[in-house]
Amino acid sequence: MTCEVQNFIDGMSQTFCKHKEMRKCQMLEILDKVRSCDCCHKRRLNNCRMVKSGGRKPASQGWTLYLIAACFALLLLMIIYMIHVARRYNHVRAYGSSACGSTLFYSYSDCDVFY
């Protein structure tokens, strides 16, 4: 009786191992089909490989245009401020220190100067 049980268990084990091996082969075939299809999987896999290998551009190169625009805007603001300061200096030199103070939005022609 024990010999029949052992043979049955061995047969079941071989059957399960055979089916496990067949499933493994089928899964490998399915994966090969997915990898070989031309529906953006190759492109996605190549992008992942590039990221892992370090072949992608650093993030700092993407900010170059933004930094150039920010520097240009900063220089433009500095030029506007320097023009304002020079205008204010010339106004004080022309009318003296008792002349009305002006701001960027207040023109000098609207200011009445009394002595």
N, CA, C and O atoms as a MOPAC input file, in Angstrom:
PM7 MOZYME 1SCF
protein

 N      0.81700 1    -1.18700 1     0.00000 1
 C      0.00000 1     0.00000 1     0.00000 1
 C      0.86200 1     1.25300 1     0.00000 1
 O      0.56700 1     2.21100 1    -0.71400 1
 N      1.93200 1     1.25000 1     0.80100 1
 C      2.79600 1     2.42900 1     0.83300 1
 C      3.49700 1     2.64300 1    -0.49400 1
 O      3.81000 1     3.77400 1    -0.86500 1
 N      3.74400 1     1.54200 1    -1.21700 1
 C      4.40300 1     1.67800 1    -2.51000 1
 C      3.46400 1     2.35400 1    -3.51700 1
 O      3.91000 1     3.16800 1    -4.32500 1
 N      2.19100 1     2.02700 1    -3.47400 1
 C      1.21900 1     2.65000 1    -4.37500 1
 C      1.03900 1     4.13300 1    -4.04500 1
 O      0.91500 1     4.96000 1    -4.94800 1
 N      1.02600 1     4.46300 1    -2.76900 1
 C      0.89700 1     5.86800 1    -2.35700 1
 C      2.12200 1     6.65300 1    -2.79700 1
 O      2.00900 1     7.78200 1    -3.27500 1
 N      3.29600 1     6.04800 1    -2.63400 1
 C      4.52900 1     6.73000 1    -3.03800 1
 C      4.54900 1     6.93300 1    -4.54800 1
 O      4.95000 1     7.99800 1    -5.01900 1
 N      4.12800 1     5.94200 1    -5.30700 1
 C      4.06100 1     6.07800 1    -6.76800 1
 C      3.05700 1     7.16700 1    -7.16800 1
 O      3.31000 1     7.95300 1    -8.08100 1
 N      1.91400 1     7.19900 1    -6.46900 1
 C      0.90700 1     8.23400 1    -6.75000 1
 C      1.46200 1     9.63600 1    -6.47500 1
 O      1.28100 1    10.55100 1    -7.27800 1
 N      2.14100 1     9.79400 1    -5.33100 1
 C      2.72500 1    11.10100 1    -4.97800 1
 C      3.80800 1    11.48800 1    -5.97600 1
 O      3.88700 1    12.64700 1    -6.38200 1
 N      4.64700 1    10.53200 1    -6.37800 1
 C      5.68900 1    10.82400 1    -7.37100 1
 C      5.07100 1    11.22200 1    -8.71500 1
 O      5.55100 1    12.14000 1    -9.37900 1
 N      4.01100 1    10.52900 1    -9.10300 1
 C      3.32600 1    10.86300 1   -10.35700 1
 C      2.71100 1    12.25600 1   -10.30800 1
 O      2.79700 1    13.01800 1   -11.27100 1
 N      2.08800 1    12.58100 1    -9.17400 1
 C      1.50800 1    13.93100 1    -9.02000 1
 C      2.60300 1    14.99600 1    -9.05100 1
 O      2.42800 1    16.05100 1    -9.66000 1
 N      3.71100 1    14.72600 1    -8.40700 1
 C      4.82400 1    15.67700 1    -8.38000 1
 C      5.37000 1    15.90400 1    -9.78400 1
 O      5.64400 1    17.04000 1   -10.17000 1
 N      5.52900 1    14.82300 1   -10.55000 1
 C      6.02100 1    14.96000 1   -11.92300 1
 C      5.02600 1    15.73900 1   -12.78000 1
 O      5.42600 1    16.55100 1   -13.61400 1
 N      3.74000 1    15.49400 1   -12.57900 1
 C      2.71000 1    16.21000 1   -13.34500 1
 C      2.75100 1    17.70600 1   -13.03600 1
 O      2.70600 1    18.53600 1   -13.94400 1
 N      2.83600 1    18.04000 1   -11.75400 1
 C      2.89800 1    19.45800 1   -11.38300 1
 C      4.17600 1    20.12100 1   -11.90400 1
 O      4.14300 1    21.26100 1   -12.36600 1
 N      5.29700 1    19.40500 1   -11.82700 1
 C      6.56200 1    19.97200 1   -12.33100 1
 C      6.49400 1    20.19000 1   -13.83800 1
 O      6.98500 1    21.19300 1   -14.35400 1
 N      5.86400 1    19.21300 1   -14.55300 1
 C      5.74100 1    19.32800 1   -16.00300 1
 C      4.85500 1    20.52500 1   -16.36900 1
 O      5.18500 1    21.28800 1   -17.27600 1
 N      3.74800 1    20.68400 1   -15.67100 1
 C      2.84600 1    21.81400 1   -15.95200 1
 C      3.48900 1    23.14400 1   -15.55800 1
 O      3.28100 1    24.15900 1   -16.22200 1
 N      4.26100 1    23.13300 1   -14.49200 1
 C      4.96900 1    24.35300 1   -14.09200 1
 C      5.98000 1    24.74900 1   -15.16300 1
 O      6.10700 1    25.92800 1   -15.49200 1
 N      6.69300 1    23.77800 1   -15.70300 1
 C      7.66300 1    24.04700 1   -16.76400 1
 C      6.95300 1    24.53500 1   -18.03100 1
 O      7.45300 1    25.42600 1   -18.71700 1
 N      5.79200 1    23.95200 1   -18.34100 1
 C      5.03000 1    24.38300 1   -19.51400 1
 C      4.53600 1    25.82200 1   -19.34700 1
 O      4.59600 1    26.61300 1   -20.28800 1
 N      4.05200 1    26.15800 1   -18.15600 1
 C      3.61500 1    27.54600 1   -17.89600 1
 C      4.77500 1    28.51700 1   -18.03000 1
 O      4.61900 1    29.61400 1   -18.56600 1
 N      5.93400 1    28.10800 1   -17.54200 1
 C      7.12100 1    28.95900 1   -17.64200 1
 C      7.47900 1    29.20600 1   -19.10700 1
 O      7.77700 1    30.33600 1   -19.49200 1
 N      7.44900 1    28.15200 1   -19.92100 1
 C      7.75000 1    28.30500 1   -21.34700 1
 C      6.71700 1    29.18800 1   -22.04000 1
 O      7.07000 1    30.01900 1   -22.87700 1
 N      5.44000 1    29.01000 1   -21.69400 1
 C      4.39300 1    29.83400 1   -22.28800 1
 C      4.55000 1    31.30200 1   -21.89200 1
 O      4.36200 1    32.19100 1   -22.72300 1
 N      4.88800 1    31.55700 1   -20.65000 1
 C      5.09200 1    32.94700 1   -20.21100 1
 C      6.27100 1    33.58300 1   -20.93200 1
 O      6.20900 1    34.75400 1   -21.30800 1
 N      7.34400 1    32.82400 1   -21.12800 1
 C      8.49300 1    33.35900 1   -21.86000 1
 C      8.12500 1    33.67000 1   -23.30800 1
 O      8.56700 1    34.68100 1   -23.85200 1
 N      7.32400 1    32.81400 1   -23.93700 1
 C      6.86600 1    33.07700 1   -25.30000 1
 C      6.00900 1    34.33800 1   -25.35800 1
 O      6.15800 1    35.15100 1   -26.27100 1
 N      5.11900 1    34.50000 1   -24.39200 1
 C      4.26300 1    35.69400 1   -24.35200 1
 C      5.10900 1    36.94900 1   -24.16700 1
 O      4.87200 1    37.96100 1   -24.82700 1
 N      6.08900 1    36.88900 1   -23.27600 1
 C      6.96000 1    38.04800 1   -23.06700 1
 C      7.77000 1    38.37200 1   -24.30900 1
 O      7.98100 1    39.54500 1   -24.61600 1
 N      8.22900 1    37.35500 1   -25.03000 1
 C      8.95900 1    37.60700 1   -26.27400 1
 C      8.06200 1    38.27000 1   -27.30700 1
 O      8.50900 1    39.14600 1   -28.04800 1
 N      6.79500 1    37.85900 1   -27.36300 1
 C      5.86300 1    38.48900 1   -28.29700 1
 C      5.61400 1    39.94400 1   -27.92600 1
 O      5.54900 1    40.80500 1   -28.80200 1
 N      5.47500 1    40.22200 1   -26.64200 1
 C      5.23400 1    41.59700 1   -26.19100 1
 C      6.44400 1    42.46400 1   -26.48700 1
 O      6.29600 1    43.60700 1   -26.92000 1
 N      7.63200 1    41.93900 1   -26.25900 1
 C      8.84400 1    42.72200 1   -26.50500 1
 C      9.04900 1    42.99100 1   -27.98300 1
 O      9.59800 1    44.03000 1   -28.35200 1
 N      8.61200 1    42.06100 1   -28.84400 1
 C      8.87200 1    42.22300 1   -30.26300 1
 C      7.79200 1    43.02600 1   -30.98100 1
 O      8.01000 1    43.44300 1   -32.11800 1
 N      6.64500 1    43.25700 1   -30.36600 1
 C      5.60600 1    44.02800 1   -31.04200 1
 C      6.02100 1    45.49300 1   -31.12600 1
 O      6.77300 1    45.98700 1   -30.28600 1
 N      5.52800 1    46.16900 1   -32.13800 1
 C      5.93600 1    47.55000 1   -32.37400 1
 C      4.84100 1    48.50100 1   -31.91400 1
 O      4.32500 1    49.29000 1   -32.70600 1
 N      4.48500 1    48.42500 1   -30.62900 1
 C      3.43500 1    49.29500 1   -30.10900 1
 C      3.94800 1    50.06800 1   -28.90000 1
 O      3.34900 1    50.01500 1   -27.82600 1
 N      5.03600 1    50.77200 1   -29.06800 1
 C      5.63600 1    51.67900 1   -28.08800 1
 C      6.30100 1    50.98000 1   -26.90700 1
 O      6.86000 1    51.65400 1   -26.04200 1
 N      6.25900 1    49.66300 1   -26.84200 1
 C      6.92800 1    48.98000 1   -25.73500 1
 C      8.44300 1    49.11200 1   -25.86100 1
 O      9.14400 1    49.31300 1   -24.86900 1
 N      8.94400 1    48.99500 1   -27.10000 1
 C     10.39200 1    49.11600 1   -27.29800 1
 C     10.87000 1    50.50700 1   -26.91500 1
 O     11.91200 1    50.65600 1   -26.27600 1
 N     10.11800 1    51.51400 1   -27.30100 1
 C     10.50100 1    52.88700 1   -26.98300 1
 C     10.50900 1    53.11500 1   -25.47200 1
 O     11.41300 1    53.75500 1   -24.93500 1
 N      9.49600 1    52.58600 1   -24.80000 1
 C      9.42500 1    52.72700 1   -23.34500 1
 C     10.57500 1    51.98600 1   -22.67400 1
 O     11.18400 1    52.50000 1   -21.73600 1
 N     10.87200 1    50.78400 1   -23.14900 1
 C     11.98900 1    50.02500 1   -22.58300 1
 C     13.31800 1    50.72900 1   -22.83000 1
 O     14.18100 1    50.75500 1   -21.95300 1
 N     13.48400 1    51.30000 1   -24.02400 1
 C     14.72400 1    52.03400 1   -24.31200 1
 C     14.85500 1    53.26200 1   -23.42500 1
 O     15.95200 1    53.57600 1   -22.96300 1
 N     13.74700 1    53.96500 1   -23.18000 1
 C     13.79200 1    55.11900 1   -22.27300 1
 C     14.18900 1    54.69800 1   -20.87200 1
 O     14.98000 1    55.37700 1   -20.21700 1
 N     13.64400 1    53.58400 1   -20.41000 1
 C     14.01200 1    53.08900 1   -19.07600 1
 C     15.47900 1    52.71600 1   -19.02100 1
 O     16.15600 1    52.98300 1   -18.02800 1
 N     15.97200 1    52.10200 1   -20.08000 1
 C     17.39100 1    51.73700 1   -20.10900 1
 C     18.27300 1    52.97300 1   -20.12500 1
 O     19.32100 1    52.99800 1   -19.48100 1
 N     17.85100 1    54.01000 1   -20.86700 1
 C     18.65100 1    55.23700 1   -20.90500 1
 C     18.69300 1    55.90700 1   -19.54200 1
 O     19.73300 1    56.42200 1   -19.13200 1
 N     17.56700 1    55.90400 1   -18.83900 1
 C     17.52500 1    56.51500 1   -17.51100 1
 C     18.43800 1    55.75400 1   -16.56400 1
 O     19.17600 1    56.36100 1   -15.78700 1
 N     18.39200 1    54.43500 1   -16.62300 1
 C     19.22800 1    53.62800 1   -15.73600 1
 C     20.70400 1    53.76700 1   -16.07600 1
 O     21.54600 1    53.75600 1   -15.17800 1
 N     21.03500 1    53.89800 1   -17.37500 1
 C     22.43900 1    53.99000 1   -17.76800 1
 C     22.98500 1    55.40600 1   -17.63600 1
 O     24.19700 1    55.60200 1   -17.72000 1
 N     22.13800 1    56.37900 1   -17.43400 1
 C     22.59700 1    57.75900 1   -17.29200 1
 C     22.77200 1    58.45200 1   -18.62500 1
 O     23.46600 1    59.46600 1   -18.69700 1
 N     22.16300 1    57.93700 1   -19.68600 1
 C     22.30300 1    58.52600 1   -21.01000 1
 C     21.41300 1    59.73200 1   -21.23200 1
 O     21.52500 1    60.39400 1   -22.26300 1
 N     20.55200 1    60.02700 1   -20.31500 1
 C     19.63500 1    61.15900 1   -20.45300 1
 C     20.31500 1    62.45500 1   -20.04200 1
 O     21.23100 1    62.45300 1   -19.21900 1
 N     19.85900 1    63.56000 1   -20.62000 1
 C     20.42400 1    64.86300 1   -20.28000 1
 C     20.09800 1    65.22700 1   -18.83800 1
 O     19.01200 1    64.91400 1   -18.35000 1
 N     21.01800 1    65.87700 1   -18.16000 1
 C     20.71600 1    66.33100 1   -16.79900 1
 C     19.60400 1    67.37600 1   -16.80600 1
 O     19.37800 1    68.05500 1   -17.80700 1
 N     18.93000 1    67.48800 1   -15.69200 1
 C     17.80400 1    68.42400 1   -15.59700 1
 C     18.26200 1    69.86900 1   -15.71100 1
 O     17.47100 1    70.73400 1   -16.09000 1
 N     19.52300 1    70.15100 1   -15.39200 1
 C     20.00800 1    71.52900 1   -15.43500 1
 C     20.04900 1    72.07000 1   -16.86000 1
 O     19.93700 1    73.28000 1   -17.05700 1
 N     20.20700 1    71.20100 1   -17.85700 1
 C     20.23500 1    71.67600 1   -19.23500 1
 C     18.85800 1    72.14500 1   -19.68600 1
 O     18.75600 1    72.98600 1   -20.57900 1
 N     17.81900 1    71.62300 1   -19.09500 1
 C     16.47400 1    72.05600 1   -19.45000 1
 C     16.14600 1    73.43500 1   -18.91700 1
 O     15.24700 1    74.10300 1   -19.42800 1
 N     16.86800 1    73.86900 1   -17.89500 1
 C     16.61700 1    75.16100 1   -17.27500 1
 C     17.42300 1    76.27600 1   -17.92900 1
 O     17.28100 1    77.43000 1   -17.52300 1
 N     18.24800 1    75.99500 1   -18.90400 1
 C     19.12500 1    77.00400 1   -19.48800 1
 C     18.32600 1    78.15600 1   -20.08400 1
 O     18.62300 1    79.32000 1   -19.81600 1
 N     17.33400 1    77.84700 1   -20.87500 1
 C     16.52500 1    78.89600 1   -21.49800 1
 C     15.79600 1    79.72000 1   -20.44700 1
 O     15.70400 1    80.94200 1   -20.56800 1
 N     15.28100 1    79.06400 1   -19.42500 1
 C     14.59300 1    79.76100 1   -18.34100 1
 C     15.54700 1    80.70800 1   -17.61700 1
 O     15.17100 1    81.83900 1   -17.31100 1
 N     16.75800 1    80.27200 1   -17.34200 1
 C     17.72700 1    81.12500 1   -16.65000 1
 C     18.14500 1    82.31500 1   -17.50700 1
 O     18.31600 1    83.42000 1   -16.99200 1
 N     18.31000 1    82.09900 1   -18.79900 1
 C     18.66500 1    83.20500 1   -19.69400 1
 C     17.54500 1    84.24300 1   -19.70800 1
 O     17.81200 1    85.44300 1   -19.64800 1
 N     16.30200 1    83.79400 1   -19.78600 1
 C     15.17000 1    84.72700 1   -19.77900 1
 C     15.08200 1    85.46900 1   -18.44900 1
 O     14.79300 1    86.66500 1   -18.43100 1
 N     15.32600 1    84.77900 1   -17.33900 1
 C     15.28100 1    85.42900 1   -16.02400 1
 C     16.39000 1    86.46800 1   -15.89400 1
 O     16.16000 1    87.54800 1   -15.35100 1
 N     17.58200 1    86.16100 1   -16.38100 1
 C     18.68700 1    87.13600 1   -16.33300 1
 C     18.38000 1    88.35200 1   -17.20100 1
 O     18.65700 1    89.48700 1   -16.81200 1
 N     17.80900 1    88.10800 1   -18.37700 1
 C     17.44800 1    89.21800 1   -19.25400 1
 C     16.39600 1    90.10800 1   -18.58900 1
 O     16.49400 1    91.33300 1   -18.66000 1
 N     15.40100 1    89.51100 1   -17.95100 1
 C     14.36900 1    90.28900 1   -17.26200 1
 C     14.96300 1    91.07300 1   -16.09800 1
 O     14.58000 1    92.22000 1   -15.86800 1
 N     15.88600 1    90.47600 1   -15.36700 1
 C     16.54000 1    91.16700 1   -14.25900 1
 C     17.35700 1    92.35400 1   -14.76200 1
 O     17.32600 1    93.42700 1   -14.16000 1
 N     18.08200 1    92.17000 1   -15.85300 1
 C     18.84500 1    93.28200 1   -16.42900 1
 C     17.91900 1    94.40000 1   -16.90000 1
 O     18.22800 1    95.57800 1   -16.72400 1
 N     16.79600 1    94.04000 1   -17.49100 1
 C     15.83400 1    95.04000 1   -17.94100 1
 C     15.27600 1    95.83200 1   -16.76100 1
 O     15.14600 1    97.05300 1   -16.84000 1
 N     14.94700 1    95.14500 1   -15.67100 1
 C     14.46500 1    95.84400 1   -14.47400 1
 C     15.53700 1    96.75800 1   -13.88500 1
 O     15.23000 1    97.85500 1   -13.42000 1
 N     16.78400 1    96.31500 1   -13.90300 1
 C     17.87000 1    97.15800 1   -13.38800 1
 C     18.05400 1    98.40300 1   -14.24800 1
 O     18.31200 1    99.48400 1   -13.71900 1
 N     17.92700 1    98.26700 1   -15.55700 1
 C     18.04800 1    99.42400 1   -16.45100 1
 C     16.91800 1   100.41000 1   -16.19000 1
 O     17.15000 1   101.61800 1   -16.13000 1
 N     15.69800 1    99.90600 1   -16.03500 1
 C     14.56500 1   100.79500 1   -15.74300 1
 C     14.78200 1   101.51800 1   -14.42400 1
 O     14.51700 1   102.71700 1   -14.32800 1
 N     15.25400 1   100.81800 1   -13.41300 1
 C     15.50800 1   101.44900 1   -12.11800 1
 C     16.62100 1   102.49100 1   -12.22400 1
 O     16.51200 1   103.55800 1   -11.62100 1
 N     17.67400 1   102.21500 1   -12.96400 1
 C     18.77800 1   103.17800 1   -13.11400 1
 C     18.29900 1   104.43500 1   -13.85100 1
 O     18.71400 1   105.54400 1   -13.51400 1
 N     17.44000 1   104.26700 1   -14.84200 1
 C     16.87900 1   105.43700 1   -15.53000 1
 C     16.05200 1   106.26100 1   -14.55600 1
 O     16.12800 1   107.49000 1   -14.56500 1
 N     15.26600 1   105.60300 1   -13.72000 1
 C     14.46600 1   106.30900 1   -12.72300 1
 C     15.35900 1   107.06000 1   -11.73500 1
 O     15.08300 1   108.21500 1   -11.41200 1
 N     16.41000 1   106.42800 1   -11.26000 1
 C     17.31400 1   107.07900 1   -10.30500 1
 C     18.01300 1   108.26600 1   -10.95600 1
 O     18.15700 1   109.31500 1   -10.32700 1
 N     18.44900 1   108.12000 1   -12.20200 1
 C     19.10000 1   109.23500 1   -12.89600 1
 C     18.11600 1   110.38100 1   -13.10400 1
 O     18.49000 1   111.54500 1   -12.95800 1
 N     16.89200 1   110.07900 1   -13.43500 1
 C     15.87100 1   111.11700 1   -13.61300 1
 C     15.61700 1   111.85700 1   -12.30200 1
 O     15.49700 1   113.08200 1   -12.28300 1
 N     15.53800 1   111.11000 1   -11.21900 1
 C     15.31900 1   111.72500 1    -9.91200 1
 C     16.51000 1   112.60400 1    -9.51100 1
 O     16.33100 1   113.69900 1    -8.97800 1
 N     17.71900 1   112.11200 1    -9.77300 1
 C     18.92200 1   112.88200 1    -9.45000 1
 C     18.94200 1   114.18700 1   -10.24500 1
 O     19.22500 1   115.24900 1    -9.69100 1
 N     18.64400 1   114.10800 1   -11.53700 1
 C     18.64100 1   115.31500 1   -12.36700 1
 C     17.56400 1   116.29500 1   -11.91400 1
 O     17.77800 1   117.50700 1   -11.95500 1
 N     16.43000 1   115.79600 1   -11.49000 1
 C     15.35400 1   116.66500 1   -11.03000 1
 C     15.75900 1   117.39200 1    -9.75100 1
 O     15.51100 1   118.59100 1    -9.61600 1
 N     16.37200 1   116.68600 1    -8.82100 1
 C     16.80500 1   117.30800 1    -7.57100 1
 C     17.90300 1   118.32200 1    -7.84900 1
 O     17.92900 1   119.38400 1    -7.22600 1
 N     18.81900 1   118.01400 1    -8.78000 1
 C     19.89400 1   118.96400 1    -9.11800 1
 C     19.32500 1   120.21800 1    -9.78400 1
 O     19.83200 1   121.31800 1    -9.56500 1
 N     18.27600 1   120.05800 1   -10.59500 1
 C     17.71500 1   121.20400 1   -11.30500 1
 C     16.86700 1   122.07600 1   -10.38800 1
 O     16.94400 1   123.30100 1   -10.48400 1
 N     16.06500 1   121.49500 1    -9.50700 1
 C     15.13500 1   122.25900 1    -8.68800 1
 C     15.55100 1   122.36900 1    -7.22700 1
 O     14.87800 1   123.04800 1    -6.45100 1
 N     16.61000 1   121.73800 1    -6.84400 1
 C     17.05800 1   121.80300 1    -5.45800 1
 C     16.41200 1   120.71400 1    -4.62500 1
 O     15.55300 1   119.97000 1    -5.09900 1
 N     16.83600 1   120.63500 1    -3.38500 1
 C     16.33900 1   119.56400 1    -2.52800 1
 C     14.90500 1   119.80600 1    -2.07500 1
 O     14.26800 1   118.88100 1    -1.57100 1
 N     14.37000 1   121.02800 1    -2.23700 1
 C     12.99600 1   121.29000 1    -1.83000 1
 C     11.98800 1   120.90700 1    -2.90500 1
 O     10.78400 1   121.08600 1    -2.71900 1
 N     12.46100 1   120.39400 1    -4.00100 1
 C     11.54900 1   119.96700 1    -5.06300 1
 C     10.75200 1   118.75900 1    -4.58700 1
 O     11.20600 1   117.98100 1    -3.74800 1
 N      9.56900 1   118.62500 1    -5.13700 1
 C      8.73200 1   117.51400 1    -4.68600 1
 C      9.33600 1   116.19200 1    -5.13500 1
 O      9.90900 1   116.06600 1    -6.21700 1
 N      9.18200 1   115.22800 1    -4.26400 1
 C      9.69800 1   113.90500 1    -4.60100 1
 C      8.79300 1   113.22000 1    -5.59400 1
 O      7.57900 1   113.42300 1    -5.60000 1
 N      9.37800 1   112.43500 1    -6.40500 1
 C      8.57400 1   111.74800 1    -7.40700 1
 C      8.82800 1   110.24800 1    -7.30400 1
 O      9.83800 1   109.78400 1    -6.77500 1
 N      7.88800 1   109.54800 1    -7.82000 1
 C      8.02800 1   108.10200 1    -7.87800 1
 C      8.00500 1   107.68500 1    -9.32800 1
 O      7.96600 1   108.52800 1   -10.22500 1
 N      8.02700 1   106.44000 1    -9.55000 1
 C      8.03500 1   105.93000 1   -10.91300 1
 C      6.73100 1   106.27100 1   -11.63000 1
 O      6.72600 1   106.45000 1   -12.84800 1
 N      5.62600 1   106.36500 1   -10.88900 1
 C      4.32500 1   106.61800 1   -11.49500 1
 C      3.88700 1   108.08500 1   -11.40400 1
 O      2.81000 1   108.43100 1   -11.89000 1
 N      4.69800 1   108.94800 1   -10.79600 1
 C      4.34500 1   110.35400 1   -10.63500 1
 C      5.27700 1   111.17700 1   -11.50600 1
 O      6.48700 1   111.20000 1   -11.27700 1
 N      4.72700 1   111.84600 1   -12.49500 1
 C      5.59000 1   112.58100 1   -13.42700 1
 C      6.01800 1   113.91400 1   -12.83000 1
 O      5.33800 1   114.46200 1   -11.96200 1
 N      7.14100 1   114.43000 1   -13.29700 1
 C      7.68100 1   115.68800 1   -12.78600 1
 C      6.91600 1   116.89300 1   -13.32400 1
 O      6.94400 1   117.95600 1   -12.70500 1
 N      6.24200 1   116.75500 1   -14.45100 1
 C      5.51000 1   117.90000 1   -15.01300 1
 C      4.27700 1   118.23500 1   -14.17100 1
 O      3.78600 1   119.36200 1   -14.23700 1
 N      3.77000 1   117.29200 1   -13.39000 1
 C      2.61300 1   117.53800 1   -12.53300 1
 C      2.99700 1   118.15600 1   -11.20400 1
 O      2.12500 1   118.54700 1   -10.42800 1
 N      4.27600 1   118.24800 1   -10.93100 1
 C      4.73800 1   118.72200 1    -9.63500 1
 C      4.95400 1   120.23600 1    -9.68900 1
 O      5.73500 1   120.72700 1   -10.50400 1
 N      4.25600 1   120.97700 1    -8.81200 1
 C      4.45100 1   122.42500 1    -8.73000 1
 C      5.52800 1   122.71000 1    -7.70000 1
 O      5.45100 1   122.25800 1    -6.55800 1
 N      6.52900 1   123.46200 1    -8.11800 1
 C      7.63600 1   123.78900 1    -7.21700 1
 C      7.47200 1   125.23900 1    -6.78900 1
 O      7.40900 1   126.12700 1    -7.64000 1
 N      7.40000 1   125.49800 1    -5.47800 1
 C      7.27500 1   126.84500 1    -4.93800 1
 C      8.53700 1   127.17600 1    -4.17000 1
 O      9.07200 1   126.32700 1    -3.45700 1
 N      9.02800 1   128.42700 1    -4.31100 1
 C     10.21100 1   128.87400 1    -3.57000 1
 C      9.80200 1   129.81800 1    -2.48300 1
 O     10.65200 1   130.31000 1    -1.74100 1

